[in-house]
Amino acid sequence: MAMILNEEQQAILDGARGETMAKVMKTLVMYGEAFGAEKLVPVTSEYNHLVTSFGLGVIEPVYELMEKLIEAGAVSSQKFSMDPRPLDKNVPQNLLQKLVFKKFMYNKQDFYEGQLEKLGLMDKDAFTCTCYMDEVGNKPKFGDVLSWAESSAVVYANSVIGARCNRNSGIIDLMGSIVGCVPYFGLLTDEGRRASWIVRVETTKKPEAQLLGSAIGMKVMEDVPYVEGLDKWLGTELSDSACTYLKDFGAATASNGAVGLYHIDNLTPEAKLQGKELIREDAKVYVIDDEELARVQREYPIVWKNPDASPKLCFVGCPHMSLRQLIDWTENLEKAFSENGRKKVTVPTVFTAAPGVLEKFNATEYAEKLKSFGVITSYICPLMYMNNPMCAKMPVITSSNKLRTYTTAKYYRDEEILSIITGGERK
């Protein structure tokens, strides 16, 4: 079915604003028609967020495209933030790993960031997958239509904020911002936001966010789940702790499955407004108890060459940590060291967070304490670090189900990670 365009959109497609803008519009139209969209709707958020933040040498066509957009003046109609940078000299890397990073992988990073600044980058440090945090400044409003692609940010914006965005691809996110509109289908529609799964959480204690999200993502895949019973553990208000939990929960649903939206009974905005009316009549039911979560974790594949190897590196923060998480982890580390009779981490450990969050954390009393424990804080993208084949060979541990899914890192729950890096028992 051919898409119906308004007068302005049709004029752009016909070349009224130049050949480059016409090609951008044509790309969006073709994208929308592939998903059955009947029209384009305006992007209404103040800022955009782009997923392609890495200057890989092998994606030369991306730089050529960006240059054509810049030359034609087809820049973003919104300022935008970006996913995290792939490099940080403070993160452990040997000479061979460093050589691969700088010479064979992200050798176009500086050039690419220069292009991004010309296209509309918010700030030179606006690089994070958690752009919606207050310290970053790119938090959309309820009902805003977005042109985002980062899966963990999309699911958070849809679910916790109540904005509207499909799981777009990289570059499409920029194109939607350039022309100021996106195809109307899927999660932009009322019907597309209804739940086809009821998930009943029946655990005896607060479930690990990353593990619960993983279980749901693998079960429902790209469908919308309505989660009952989680408000017992999170409460009925979107506090800092609840939002932090949902950040990690959502990232796992989006990476272990393809969830772009979830509803939490009595907690997330649309669930509070519409309640059970969001659930489709033919919705399936998935019950999650303690044994189901244990089964999910047991069945994760271990892809280390030596499954019993001692970990050489630990990453916490994929997606990036919140200020609350950094403080909580510091306090938990201090307590665990006291119990285990140690003072420093036994495994090189990196906590990742947005530059703005790290700046605020560094102004607290906790920053020096965390540094004294031997923990490194960084703005890096752990996934981009692990894409280095020399790093992928290392036995890396993480409490991120997203990092586990896309790399060779091995998953442990937060409490297990805490025990391992403070000299406790390794399970």
C-alpha positions as CSV (number, residue, x, y, z in Angstrom):
1,M,0.0,0.0,0.0
2,A,1.4,3.4,-1.0
3,M,1.8,5.8,1.8
4,I,-0.3,9.0,1.9
5,L,1.9,12.1,2.3
6,N,0.8,15.6,3.2
7,E,1.7,18.5,0.9
8,E,5.0,19.3,2.6
9,Q,6.2,15.7,2.7
10,Q,5.3,15.2,-0.9
11,A,7.1,18.3,-1.9
12,I,10.3,17.1,-0.2
13,L,10.0,13.8,-1.9
14,D,9.6,15.6,-5.2
15,G,12.8,17.5,-4.7
16,A,11.6,20.9,-3.4
17,R,14.4,20.9,-0.8
18,G,17.0,19.3,-3.0
19,E,18.1,15.9,-4.2
20,T,19.6,14.8,-0.8
21,M,16.5,15.6,1.2
22,A,14.4,13.8,-1.4
23,K,16.5,10.7,-1.0
24,V,16.1,10.9,2.8
25,M,12.4,11.2,2.5
26,K,12.3,8.4,0.0
27,T,14.2,6.2,2.4
28,L,11.7,6.9,5.2
29,V,8.7,6.2,2.9
30,M,10.2,2.9,1.8
31,Y,10.9,2.0,5.4
32,G,7.4,2.8,6.4
33,E,5.7,1.0,3.5
34,A,7.7,-2.1,4.4
35,F,5.9,-2.2,7.7
36,G,2.5,-1.2,6.3
37,A,2.5,2.4,7.5
38,E,-0.1,4.6,5.9
39,K,1.3,7.9,6.7
40,L,4.2,9.9,8.4
41,V,3.7,11.7,11.7
42,P,5.8,14.6,13.1
43,V,8.6,13.9,15.5
44,T,7.7,16.0,18.6
45,S,10.5,15.5,21.1
46,E,12.9,18.3,21.8
47,Y,16.0,16.2,21.1
48,N,16.9,13.0,19.2
49,H,19.2,10.2,20.1
50,L,21.4,8.3,17.7
51,V,22.8,4.8,18.0
52,T,25.8,4.8,15.7
53,S,28.5,6.3,17.9
54,F,31.5,4.4,16.8
55,G,34.1,5.4,14.2
56,L,34.8,1.9,12.7
57,G,37.1,2.1,9.7
58,V,35.1,-0.5,7.8
59,I,31.9,1.6,7.6
60,E,33.2,4.1,5.1
61,P,29.8,4.4,3.4
62,V,28.4,5.9,6.6
63,Y,30.9,8.7,6.5
64,E,30.3,9.3,2.8
65,L,26.6,9.6,3.6
66,M,27.1,11.9,6.5
67,E,29.4,14.1,4.3
68,K,26.6,14.3,1.6
69,L,24.1,15.3,4.3
70,I,26.4,18.0,5.7
71,E,27.2,19.4,2.2
72,A,23.5,19.6,1.3
73,G,22.7,21.3,4.6
74,A,20.4,18.3,5.4
75,V,21.3,18.4,9.1
76,S,19.1,17.3,12.0
77,S,16.2,19.5,12.9
78,Q,16.9,18.5,16.5
79,K,20.1,18.5,18.5
80,F,20.9,14.9,19.5
81,S,22.8,12.7,22.0
82,M,24.7,9.6,21.0
83,D,25.4,6.1,22.2
84,P,28.6,5.7,24.2
85,R,32.1,6.1,22.8
86,P,33.9,2.9,22.1
87,L,37.3,3.9,23.5
88,D,38.7,5.0,26.9
89,K,42.4,4.8,27.6
90,N,41.6,4.3,31.3
91,V,39.9,0.9,30.6
92,P,42.5,-2.0,30.9
93,Q,44.0,-3.0,27.5
94,N,47.3,-4.6,26.6
95,L,49.5,-3.4,23.8
96,L,48.0,-5.8,21.2
97,Q,44.4,-4.9,22.2
98,K,45.3,-1.2,22.0
99,L,46.8,-1.6,18.6
100,V,43.7,-3.3,17.3
101,F,41.5,-0.6,18.7
102,K,43.4,2.3,17.3
103,K,44.7,0.9,14.0
104,F,42.1,-1.6,12.8
105,M,38.8,-0.8,14.5
106,Y,37.9,2.7,15.7
107,N,40.5,4.6,13.6
108,K,37.9,7.0,12.3
109,Q,36.5,8.0,15.7
110,D,37.8,11.6,15.8
111,F,36.8,12.2,12.2
112,Y,33.3,10.8,12.8
113,E,32.7,12.9,15.9
114,G,33.6,16.0,13.9
115,Q,30.8,15.0,11.4
116,L,28.4,14.5,14.3
117,E,29.1,18.0,15.6
118,K,28.2,19.5,12.2
119,L,25.0,17.4,12.1
120,G,23.7,18.6,15.4
121,L,25.4,16.8,18.4
122,M,24.0,18.3,21.7
123,D,27.4,18.4,23.4
124,K,30.8,17.0,22.9
125,D,30.2,14.7,25.9
126,A,26.6,13.7,25.1
127,F,27.6,10.1,24.6
128,T,25.6,7.5,26.5
129,C,23.0,4.8,26.1
130,T,21.0,6.4,29.0
131,C,20.3,9.8,27.4
132,Y,17.1,10.1,29.4
133,M,18.8,10.6,32.7
134,D,18.5,14.0,34.3
135,E,22.3,14.5,34.2
136,V,22.3,14.1,30.4
137,G,19.3,16.2,29.6
138,N,17.6,14.3,26.8
139,K,14.4,13.0,28.5
140,P,11.3,13.1,26.3
141,K,7.8,13.8,27.6
142,F,4.8,11.5,27.9
143,G,3.3,11.1,24.4
144,D,6.3,12.5,22.5
145,V,6.9,10.8,19.1
146,L,10.6,9.9,18.8
147,S,13.0,8.8,16.1
148,W,15.4,6.7,18.2
149,A,17.1,3.4,17.5
150,E,19.1,2.4,20.6
151,S,17.1,-0.6,21.9
152,S,17.5,0.0,25.6
153,A,16.7,3.7,25.3
154,V,13.6,3.0,23.1
155,V,12.1,0.5,25.5
156,Y,12.8,2.8,28.5
157,A,11.2,5.8,26.7
158,N,8.2,3.8,25.6
159,S,7.6,2.0,28.9
160,V,8.8,4.2,31.8
161,I,8.1,7.6,30.2
162,G,5.2,6.8,27.9
163,A,6.8,8.3,24.8
164,R,6.2,6.6,21.4
165,C,9.0,5.1,19.3
166,N,9.5,2.1,17.1
167,R,12.7,0.0,17.3
168,N,14.3,1.8,14.4
169,S,17.7,1.0,12.9
170,G,20.8,3.2,12.9
171,I,20.8,6.0,10.3
172,I,17.0,5.7,10.1
173,D,17.0,7.5,13.5
174,L,18.9,10.4,12.0
175,M,16.8,10.6,8.8
176,G,13.6,10.8,10.9
177,S,15.1,13.8,12.7
178,I,16.3,15.5,9.5
179,V,12.9,15.5,7.9
180,G,11.1,15.8,11.2
181,C,8.7,12.9,10.7
182,V,8.6,9.1,11.1
183,P,6.3,6.3,9.7
184,Y,3.2,5.7,11.7
185,F,3.0,2.0,12.6
186,G,3.7,-0.4,15.4
187,L,4.5,1.1,18.8
188,L,3.4,4.6,17.6
189,T,-0.2,3.4,17.4
190,D,-2.7,2.7,20.3
191,E,-3.3,-0.8,19.0
192,G,0.4,-1.6,18.7
193,R,0.9,-0.7,22.3
194,R,-1.6,-3.3,23.7
195,A,-0.2,-6.3,25.4
196,S,-0.4,-9.8,24.0
197,W,1.3,-11.4,27.0
198,I,0.4,-11.4,30.7
199,V,3.5,-12.0,32.8
200,R,2.8,-13.0,36.4
201,V,5.8,-12.5,38.8
202,E,5.5,-14.9,41.7
203,T,9.0,-14.9,43.1
204,T,9.6,-15.1,46.9
205,K,12.1,-12.2,46.7
206,K,12.7,-9.2,44.5
207,P,13.9,-10.7,41.2
208,E,17.1,-9.6,39.6
209,A,16.2,-6.9,37.0
210,Q,18.5,-8.2,34.3
211,L,17.5,-11.9,34.9
212,L,13.7,-11.1,35.0
213,G,14.0,-9.0,31.8
214,S,16.0,-11.8,30.1
215,A,13.3,-14.4,30.9
216,I,10.5,-12.2,29.6
217,G,12.4,-11.1,26.5
218,M,13.2,-14.7,25.5
219,K,9.6,-15.7,26.0
220,V,7.6,-12.9,24.4
221,M,10.3,-11.9,21.8
222,E,9.0,-8.7,20.0
223,D,5.5,-8.7,21.7
224,V,4.3,-6.4,24.4
225,P,4.1,-7.9,27.9
226,Y,1.9,-6.7,30.7
227,V,3.7,-7.6,34.0
228,E,1.7,-8.3,37.1
229,G,3.2,-8.7,40.6
230,L,6.4,-6.6,40.1
231,D,4.8,-3.6,41.8
232,K,5.0,-5.7,45.0
233,W,8.8,-5.2,44.9
234,L,9.1,-1.8,43.2
235,G,6.1,0.0,44.6
236,T,3.6,2.1,42.7
237,E,5.6,5.2,42.1
238,L,8.4,5.8,39.6
239,S,11.1,6.6,42.2
240,D,14.8,6.7,41.4
241,S,15.3,3.1,42.5
242,A,12.3,1.9,40.5
243,C,13.5,3.7,37.3
244,T,17.0,2.3,37.7
245,Y,15.5,-1.2,38.1
246,L,13.4,-0.7,35.0
247,K,16.3,0.6,33.0
248,D,18.2,-2.7,33.4
249,F,15.1,-4.8,33.2
250,G,14.0,-3.2,29.9
251,A,17.5,-3.5,28.4
252,A,17.4,-7.2,29.0
253,T,13.9,-7.6,27.5
254,A,15.1,-5.7,24.4
255,S,18.4,-7.6,23.9
256,N,17.5,-11.1,25.0
257,G,14.3,-10.7,23.0
258,A,13.1,-7.7,20.9
259,V,10.8,-6.0,23.3
260,G,10.2,-2.3,22.5
261,L,7.5,-1.7,25.2
262,Y,6.3,-3.3,28.4
263,H,3.7,-2.3,30.9
264,I,4.1,-2.8,34.7
265,D,0.8,-3.1,36.5
266,N,0.2,-0.2,38.9
267,L,3.5,1.5,38.0
268,T,4.3,2.5,34.4
269,P,2.2,5.5,33.1
270,E,0.0,3.8,30.6
271,A,-0.7,0.9,33.0
272,K,-1.8,3.4,35.6
273,L,-4.0,5.2,33.1
274,Q,-5.6,2.2,31.4
275,G,-4.9,-0.8,33.5
276,K,-6.1,-4.2,32.2
277,E,-7.7,-2.5,29.2
278,L,-4.2,-2.6,27.7
279,I,-4.3,-6.4,27.6
280,R,-5.6,-8.1,24.4
281,E,-8.4,-10.6,24.8
282,D,-6.2,-13.5,23.4
283,A,-3.2,-12.6,25.6
284,K,-1.0,-15.6,26.6
285,V,0.2,-16.1,30.2
286,Y,3.7,-16.6,31.4
287,V,4.3,-17.3,35.1
288,I,7.8,-16.5,36.6
289,D,8.8,-18.0,39.9
290,D,12.1,-18.6,41.6
291,E,12.7,-21.9,39.8
292,E,12.0,-20.3,36.4
293,L,14.6,-17.6,37.0
294,A,17.1,-20.2,38.1
295,R,16.4,-22.3,35.0
296,V,16.9,-19.3,32.7
297,Q,20.3,-18.5,34.3
298,R,21.4,-22.2,34.2
299,E,20.8,-22.4,30.5
300,Y,22.9,-19.5,29.5
301,P,25.7,-20.7,27.3
302,I,29.3,-20.3,28.5
303,V,31.4,-19.4,25.4
304,W,34.8,-19.1,27.2
305,K,37.5,-21.3,25.7
306,N,38.1,-22.5,29.3
307,P,34.8,-22.4,31.2
308,D,36.6,-22.7,34.5
309,A,39.0,-19.8,33.8
310,S,39.5,-17.1,36.4
311,P,38.0,-13.8,35.2
312,K,40.4,-11.2,33.9
313,L,38.0,-8.3,33.8
314,C,34.6,-7.3,35.1
315,F,32.1,-4.8,33.5
316,V,29.1,-3.3,35.4
317,G,27.0,-0.8,33.6
318,C,25.4,-1.9,30.2
319,P,23.3,0.1,29.9
320,H,25.1,2.8,31.7
321,M,24.8,3.0,35.5
322,S,22.7,5.7,37.3
323,L,24.1,7.9,40.1
324,R,22.1,5.8,42.6
325,Q,23.7,2.6,41.3
326,L,27.2,4.0,41.6
327,I,26.5,5.1,45.2
328,D,24.9,1.8,46.1
329,W,27.7,-0.3,44.6
330,T,30.3,1.8,46.5
331,E,28.4,1.1,49.8
332,N,28.0,-2.6,49.0
333,L,31.7,-2.9,48.1
334,E,32.7,-1.3,51.4
335,K,30.5,-3.7,53.4
336,A,31.8,-6.8,51.4
337,F,35.4,-5.8,51.8
338,S,34.9,-5.5,55.5
339,E,33.3,-8.9,55.7
340,N,36.0,-10.5,53.5
341,G,39.0,-8.8,55.1
342,R,40.1,-7.1,51.8
343,K,40.6,-3.6,50.6
344,K,40.7,-3.8,46.8
345,V,38.9,-5.6,44.0
346,T,40.4,-9.0,43.1
347,V,39.4,-8.7,39.5
348,P,40.0,-5.5,37.4
349,T,36.6,-3.9,37.5
350,V,35.0,-1.1,35.3
351,F,31.8,0.7,36.2
352,T,30.4,2.6,33.2
353,A,28.1,5.6,33.2
354,A,27.3,8.7,31.2
355,P,29.9,11.5,31.4
356,G,27.3,13.8,33.1
357,V,26.5,11.1,35.7
358,L,30.2,10.5,36.4
359,E,30.8,14.2,36.8
360,K,28.1,14.4,39.5
361,F,29.4,11.2,41.1
362,N,32.9,12.6,41.2
363,A,31.7,15.5,43.3
364,T,30.5,13.1,46.0
365,E,32.4,11.6,48.9
366,Y,31.9,8.2,47.3
367,A,34.1,8.8,44.3
368,E,37.4,8.7,46.2
369,K,36.2,5.7,48.1
370,L,35.4,3.8,45.0
371,K,38.7,4.7,43.5
372,S,40.5,3.4,46.6
373,F,38.9,0.1,46.0
374,G,40.6,-0.2,42.6
375,V,37.4,0.3,40.6
376,I,37.7,2.2,37.3
377,T,34.9,4.5,36.2
378,S,34.4,5.1,32.5
379,Y,32.0,6.4,29.9
380,I,32.9,3.6,27.5
381,C,30.5,1.2,25.8
382,P,31.4,-2.3,27.1
383,L,30.0,-3.9,24.1
384,M,32.2,-1.9,21.7
385,Y,35.2,-2.9,23.9
386,M,34.3,-6.6,23.7
387,N,34.0,-6.4,19.9
388,N,37.8,-6.3,19.8
389,P,38.7,-9.9,19.0
390,M,41.7,-9.6,21.3
391,C,39.3,-8.7,24.2
392,A,36.7,-11.2,23.3
393,K,39.3,-14.0,24.0
394,M,39.5,-12.9,27.6
395,P,37.3,-14.4,30.4
396,V,35.1,-11.3,31.2
397,I,32.3,-11.3,33.7
398,T,29.3,-9.0,33.9
399,S,25.9,-8.4,35.5
400,S,24.6,-7.2,32.1
401,N,22.4,-9.5,30.1
402,K,22.8,-7.3,27.1
403,L,26.6,-7.6,27.2
404,R,26.2,-11.4,27.8
405,T,24.0,-11.7,24.8
406,Y,26.1,-9.8,22.3
407,T,29.6,-10.8,23.4
408,T,31.6,-13.6,25.1
409,A,31.1,-12.1,28.6
410,K,29.7,-14.4,31.2
411,Y,26.7,-13.3,33.2
412,Y,26.4,-13.3,37.0
413,R,23.8,-11.7,39.2
414,D,24.8,-8.5,41.0
415,E,25.2,-10.3,44.3
416,E,27.5,-12.9,42.6
417,I,29.6,-10.2,41.0
418,L,30.0,-8.5,44.3
419,S,31.2,-11.7,45.9
420,I,33.6,-12.5,43.1
421,I,35.3,-9.1,42.9
422,T,35.6,-8.7,46.7
423,G,37.3,-12.0,47.2
424,G,34.2,-14.0,48.2
425,E,33.1,-17.3,46.7
426,R,32.9,-17.7,43.0
427,K,29.9,-19.7,42.1
